[in-house]
Amino acid sequence: MTSAPRTPSAPVVAGGGGPAAGVALAVVSACTFGTVGPATKMLDAAGLSALETAQFRLTVTAVLLLAYTAITRPRQLRATRQEWAVIAVLGVFSFAALQTLCGVAVARIPVGVFVVVQFLSPVIVVLWLRWVRRIRQPPLVWAGTAVVLSGLLLVGEVWARLRLDVIGVLAALGTALALSVRFLVARQALEHRDPVAVAALGTAVAALALNVLSPPTAFRYAALGEWVAYGRVSAPVWAVAGWAAVVATLVAYLSGIAAQRFLAPSTASLFATLEVVAGAGVAYVLLSESLSAPQCAGIATVLAGVLLAQRAMRAQPPPVPARPGCHAAVAPGERTKTPAPPR
């Protein structure tokens, strides 16, 4: 008897929840990630470099998550060689490289241009799924991706800020690729452990890489005891750094990875663009940064694109629960080619 062909695997969803839970987690992740821009600007004003900020954020996050995981679920920290390879890719690219390249790009090219290039990740994810993994995407996903990209062009006001810096553009493209890796690789890590353990191990690898690149002894700890003023905000540097580590990193990564237990990579990557909307809102409220009419239109366009992605989720049938020893069905928002019956 010929066994049925296997479809591309999706993460096993343990416990309750569903697409609605995935949407809620993705929105929380985008909103908390959106606060990292203003926090980074304040830390930069306080004298901390982009590498030091990323090093502090990931190290604090890794220590907290590893301690919690070791106490509550120590077996989740064990991994095979193949599993470690997946976690290493996730940690080095999606955490360490993403945060470091982000700092390099922002320092060399306008932030608006960087935002547009960074969030090419939904396009990369959709093209990878369609042409490499041969997973068909619903028309609404393609439409949502195009609408979101158009909105990002308006938010960044690219036509008024064109300034080519080869290293800056390459760094921005690197962040787009690193972000895409997270949406594509995190699902594999979630097949064997829960989001807390995945985030703990991934940030631990990232923190180790950054602390090798920049030894902890070189960190400017004295800056944490100072005060920084930026826009309407005046706060101790340690408080801003703590927010960047706990809220804009720990909560953001944990909720984002957890969301991928319920959302297809293409859908999750589109929801991540809400970070632009959240970041613009926080910068407007706290840092006194104004928004032009085209930027407001761009934010509305991004929201419209995300809503299209949500409609694509509703148009798809719910995923079939995984049986023990088997892979789960394809996540909502993905369709595979129907294989021909065996002859």
PEMO-V399830 format. One record per residue. PSI is psi in whole degrees, -180 to 180 (999 if undefined). OMEGA is omega in degrees with one decimal (* if undefined). NEAR is the number of other C-alpha atoms within 12 Angstrom. Layout:
# PEMO-V399830
PSI:OMEGA:NEAR
PSI:OMEGA:NEAR
This chain:
# PEMO-V399830
129:-176.4:5
130:-179.9:8
152:-179.3:7
141:178.7:11
147:-179.2:15
143:175.4:17
160:177.3:21
137:-172.9:26
152:173.1:34
159:-177.2:39
143:177.3:40
129:-179.4:36
111:179.4:35
138:176.7:21
-162:-177.4:12
-173:178.5:13
-176:-178.9:22
-161:179.9:30
-37:180.0:34
-41:177.3:22
-39:178.2:22
-41:178.3:33
-45:-179.8:38
-44:179.3:25
-40:179.1:32
-38:178.5:41
-42:176.8:37
-44:179.8:32
-47:-179.0:37
-42:-178.4:39
-40:179.3:33
-38:174.0:37
-32:-179.2:40
-22:179.5:33
-9:-175.5:39
-31:179.4:43
-56:176.7:41
-39:178.8:37
-41:179.3:45
-39:177.6:42
-41:178.9:34
-40:179.2:39
-33:175.8:41
-40:177.3:29
-27:179.0:24
-6:176.6:31
2:178.1:24
135:179.0:31
167:178.8:28
-38:179.0:36
-41:178.8:37
-39:178.4:36
-47:178.2:48
-41:179.2:46
-46:179.9:42
-47:-178.0:44
-50:-174.9:43
-34:179.8:49
-47:178.9:39
-44:179.3:31
-46:-178.8:40
-44:-179.4:41
-47:-178.5:27
-46:-177.5:26
-39:178.3:35
-42:179.4:31
-46:-179.4:20
-44:-178.8:20
-40:179.7:26
-32:-179.3:20
-42:-171.7:14
-30:-176.1:15
64:-174.5:20
-31:-179.2:20
-24:-179.8:16
-17:-180.0:28
-9:177.0:31
140:-178.4:20
150:174.8:21
173:179.7:16
-40:179.1:10
-40:178.7:14
-38:178.1:26
-34:178.4:24
-43:178.1:19
-44:-179.1:30
-39:179.4:40
-43:178.0:35
-44:179.6:33
-45:-177.1:40
-47:-175.9:38
-45:-175.3:33
-54:-170.7:36
-19:179.1:40
-65:-173.8:49
-55:-177.7:44
-40:-178.8:40
-49:-177.4:38
-39:-178.4:44
-48:-179.9:36
-32:176.7:34
-45:179.2:44
-40:179.5:36
-44:-177.0:30
-45:-177.8:35
-31:-179.3:34
-19:-172.1:25
-26:-179.0:24
159:179.1:31
145:-177.6:28
-38:-180.0:34
-42:178.1:33
-41:180.0:34
-42:-179.0:42
-43:-179.6:41
-45:-178.2:39
-43:-178.7:37
-44:-177.0:42
30:159.8:42
-7:-177.2:36
-40:176.7:40
-37:177.3:45
-44:179.5:38
-43:-178.7:34
-47:-178.2:37
-44:179.5:39
-39:178.9:24
-46:-179.3:23
-38:-175.6:33
-46:-170.3:23
-21:178.5:16
-49:-179.9:14
-4:176.8:20
39:177.6:19
118:-179.0:29
141:178.8:27
139:178.0:37
149:179.0:31
-35:-179.1:21
-28:176.6:31
-44:176.6:44
-43:-179.9:31
-43:178.9:30
-40:178.5:38
-45:179.7:43
-41:180.0:27
-44:178.9:31
-45:-179.9:44
-40:177.3:37
-41:178.4:32
-38:178.9:37
-36:176.8:44
-37:178.3:35
-43:179.9:32
-41:-178.7:42
-12:-177.0:37
53:-173.4:28
-35:-177.2:26
-23:-177.6:16
-4:-172.6:14
29:-179.0:19
116:176.3:19
111:-172.7:18
122:171.1:17
114:-171.3:20
-47:-178.4:14
-42:179.6:21
-43:179.7:27
-42:178.3:30
-39:177.5:23
-41:178.2:31
-42:175.6:40
-36:177.2:32
-39:177.6:33
-37:177.7:37
-43:178.4:37
-43:-180.0:34
-39:178.0:36
-38:177.9:45
-38:178.6:39
-40:179.7:36
-46:-177.1:45
-29:-176.9:46
-33:-173.4:41
-32:-176.7:35
-33:-179.4:47
-37:178.8:42
-41:179.0:34
-33:-178.4:43
-9:178.6:39
-22:-173.0:32
-10:-179.8:31
165:-176.1:34
169:-176.2:34
-34:-179.7:41
-46:-179.7:38
-39:178.2:38
-46:179.1:48
-39:-179.9:45
-49:-178.1:44
-39:-179.8:48
-46:179.2:45
-30:177.0:48
-44:177.0:37
-43:-179.7:35
-45:-179.7:38
-41:178.1:42
-44:-179.7:29
-44:-178.8:30
-34:179.0:35
-23:170.9:27
-41:179.7:17
-40:179.2:20
102:-175.8:22
142:179.5:18
-26:-179.7:20
-20:-179.0:12
-5:-178.2:18
141:-178.7:23
81:-177.4:24
-29:-178.2:19
-29:-178.8:16
-26:-178.4:25
-23:-179.2:26
0:-178.0:17
175:175.3:23
150:178.1:22
140:177.5:28
132:179.9:22
123:-178.1:26
-127:179.4:21
1:-171.6:17
137:171.5:23
123:-173.4:21
160:173.5:25
143:-179.2:23
-38:-179.1:33
-34:179.5:29
-42:177.7:23
-43:178.6:39
-38:178.0:43
-41:175.9:28
-45:-179.1:32
-34:-178.4:37
-48:-172.2:38
-48:-175.1:31
-54:-173.4:30
-3:177.1:39
-63:-176.0:46
-57:-178.7:40
-40:-176.9:38
-49:-179.3:37
-41:-177.4:50
-46:179.1:37
-36:179.0:35
-42:178.4:45
-41:178.6:51
-35:-179.9:43
-29:-176.8:44
-3:171.0:49
-18:-174.6:50
-19:-174.2:45
145:171.9:47
153:179.4:51
-40:-179.3:50
-41:179.6:49
-43:-179.9:53
-38:-179.0:51
-33:177.2:48
-41:177.5:52
-29:-179.9:47
-24:179.7:53
-12:174.1:51
-16:174.9:42
-36:178.9:37
-44:179.7:47
-46:-179.5:40
-43:-179.7:30
-40:178.7:35
-39:179.8:37
-43:179.4:27
-42:179.4:28
-35:179.3:29
-43:-175.1:23
-45:-172.1:19
-35:-173.1:24
5:177.1:25
28:177.8:16
128:-176.6:19
159:177.1:18
128:178.4:25
170:178.8:16
-45:176.8:14
-36:179.2:22
-40:176.3:28
-42:176.9:25
-38:178.3:24
-40:178.1:33
-43:178.2:35
-37:179.7:24
-42:176.6:31
-45:178.3:39
-39:178.7:33
-41:178.4:31
-40:178.1:35
-38:177.6:41
-35:175.5:27
-41:177.9:29
-39:178.9:44
-39:176.9:36
-35:177.3:24
-36:177.3:32
-43:-178.7:38
-27:-178.9:24
-14:-178.2:20
150:177.2:25
153:179.8:18
151:-179.0:24
148:178.0:29
128:-179.7:21
143:-178.1:25
144:173.7:20
154:179.8:12
131:178.3:10
-2:-178.8:10
160:174.4:17
152:178.4:26
167:176.3:29
170:179.5:28
139:-176.8:35
160:179.8:40
137:178.3:42
-2:178.7:42
144:175.3:42
134:178.6:33
161:175.9:25
137:179.6:19
120:-176.9:14
150:177.4:13
146:178.8:8
147:-179.3:9
142:-180.0:9
999:*:6
